[in-house]
Amino acid sequence: MFIQTESTPNPATLKFLPGQAVLRSGTADFPDAGAADDSPLAQRLFGVDGVRGVFLGHDFITVTKAEAVEWAHIKPALLGAIMEHYQSGAPAIADGAEAAATSGHAAHDGPDAEIVGQIKELLDTRVRPAVAQDGGDITFHGFDRGIVYLHMQGACAGCPSSTLTLKMGIENLLRHYIPEVVEVRPVAQ
């Protein structure tokens, strides 16, 4: 098994490409070890000292490290943990838990349902594929009085350039296509 690695715009996050599917669909975010109960893969990665977050995509894994830890010190252990996981035959997320752990857009109904549908469509077709290339994901969290609330995950969470991405990229895109959008803000979960 050959596992490729790629840097991300977030210097604290590294993207691992195992060359096979990680999740069948969607994404799963594990911001700490306590959230990883249903993921044998995430548990194994949190077993490496210095790991602060794990994010799983369709064909990639991103790992966020503690600030004081150097990639050169933990990268070999992470590669070993990923290899051991795939050799074990265990699923990335326990059977039956994948649907619950798979993240997606928040539900929204009411008078703004049509606008929210347009927002989600633009996020799915234009934004999410681009941020997945960087090892992250951005999902719709809410819409209120012209303000779109988005949740940033994986490499996007805590990235120094995430504010610029939100304001100059996503906000401008949404405002261009949907005049009702006046601002985009991040939310923490």
Rosetta blueprint (number, residue, H / E / L):
1 M L
2 F L
3 I L
4 Q E
5 T E
6 E E
7 S E
8 T L
9 P L
10 N L
11 P L
12 A L
13 T E
14 L E
15 K E
16 F E
17 L E
18 P L
19 G L
20 Q L
21 A L
22 V L
23 L L
24 R L
25 S L
26 G L
27 T E
28 A E
29 D E
30 F E
31 P L
32 D L
33 A H
34 G H
35 A H
36 A H
37 D L
38 D L
39 S L
40 P H
41 L H
42 A H
43 Q H
44 R H
45 L H
46 F H
47 G L
48 V L
49 D L
50 G L
51 V E
52 R E
53 G E
54 V E
55 F E
56 L E
57 G L
58 H L
59 D L
60 F L
61 I E
62 T E
63 V E
64 T E
65 K E
66 A L
67 E L
68 A L
69 V L
70 E L
71 W H
72 A H
73 H H
74 I H
75 K H
76 P H
77 A H
78 L H
79 L H
80 G H
81 A H
82 I H
83 M H
84 E H
85 H H
86 Y H
87 Q H
88 S H
89 G L
90 A L
91 P L
92 A L
93 I L
94 A L
95 D L
96 G L
97 A L
98 E H
99 A H
100 A H
101 A H
102 T L
103 S E
104 G L
105 H L
106 A L
107 A L
108 H L
109 D L
110 G L
111 P L
112 D L
113 A H
114 E H
115 I H
116 V H
117 G H
118 Q H
119 I H
120 K H
121 E H
122 L H
123 L H
124 D H
125 T H
126 R H
127 V H
128 R H
129 P H
130 A H
131 V H
132 A H
133 Q H
134 D L
135 G L
136 G E
137 D E
138 I E
139 T E
140 F E
141 H E
142 G E
143 F E
144 D E
145 R L
146 G L
147 I E
148 V E
149 Y E
150 L E
151 H E
152 M E
153 Q E
154 G E
155 A L
156 C L
157 A L
158 G L
159 C L
160 P L
161 S L
162 S H
163 T H
164 L H
165 T H
166 L H
167 K H
168 M H
169 G H
170 I H
171 E H
172 N H
173 L H
174 L H
175 R H
176 H H
177 Y H
178 I L
179 P L
180 E L
181 V L
182 V L
183 E E
184 V E
185 R E
186 P E
187 V E
188 A L
189 Q L
